[in-house]
């Protein structure tokens, strides 16, 4: 099996994930969570790392970090070994605590990529089966098989989100001041310069997702990627990284990042007309196909797609994508066009 591609770059942002071996618990008690947070608190001084967001779950954790030095591998080795040794002594166990090496995705710090990653991290405590948001529930909701959440469900999910102690969400939402080692300014200033206003907007954005149903974040589609971001960002990463492409198949995922305008041009080509001609034309499939393709290939969030599409509401974008999915199931000719476009844009031979 090929080793995971590691991209260590000074000043880079990463979404890092680590799971317990065989998906076993890595946090069994309040003391475990607290000890792990104490280790996180050492990273800014010890390794010059900025911690922008985190969430600790029972059998895994997520971090959004920025490395002033090109040292993510050293950071993660120290963090996981330190916690693993402590955990084994505490519970008188032997053997590895974590499942293999950590997974990391290089995140473009410009635009909304890092903000989207933080939202995904912070929604983890409510994306669980007991609250009706397990993986299967989210798939059914995306397919249109589930009704909007009831007021009781919304209340339960909001209570869990707001009360979850082992996440940086409450600091971003303004429910309490962040720890000295947690950096919230970098992301909040992208929303508004005024801190209270930025916190209100951040809180409203996430809690509206819960009120309106499951928003299947674009981050779900980042799995297996080496880096996500704008085309120029991906190209810059490519120039910095030397890699054996045969032994590191993840590199192909990095090279295949698609942006919204790429999709628009592809749809314009197959339709034989410019976007302006068909975009608002009644019953035309061009706009829905563009949005569905961009959702699949770009990793953009619904909100980012709405902005790129000229200011569409993210709910309207979600409905357009679902409408196209239903149409593709029934229309063989359109389904062939869709598949050909996907293959062409990913450089896959058909």
Secondary structure as UniProt FT lines:
FT   TURN            10..11
FT   STRAND          12..20
FT   HELIX           21..23
FT   HELIX           30..47
FT   STRAND          49..56
FT   STRAND          60..67
FT   HELIX           72..91
FT   STRAND          103..107
FT   TURN            111..112
FT   HELIX           113..123
FT   HELIX           124..126
FT   HELIX           129..131
FT   HELIX           135..142
FT   TURN            143..144
FT   HELIX           151..163
FT   HELIX           169..173
FT   TURN            180..181
FT   HELIX           185..188
FT   TURN            189..191
FT   HELIX           195..212
FT   HELIX           218..222
FT   TURN            223..224
FT   STRAND          227..228
FT   HELIX           231..240
FT   TURN            245..247
FT   HELIX           250..255
FT   HELIX           260..271
FT   HELIX           275..278
FT   TURN            279..280
FT   TURN            282..283
FT   HELIX           286..298
FT   HELIX           302..308
FT   TURN            309..310
FT   HELIX           314..330
FT   HELIX           332..345
FT   TURN            346..347
//
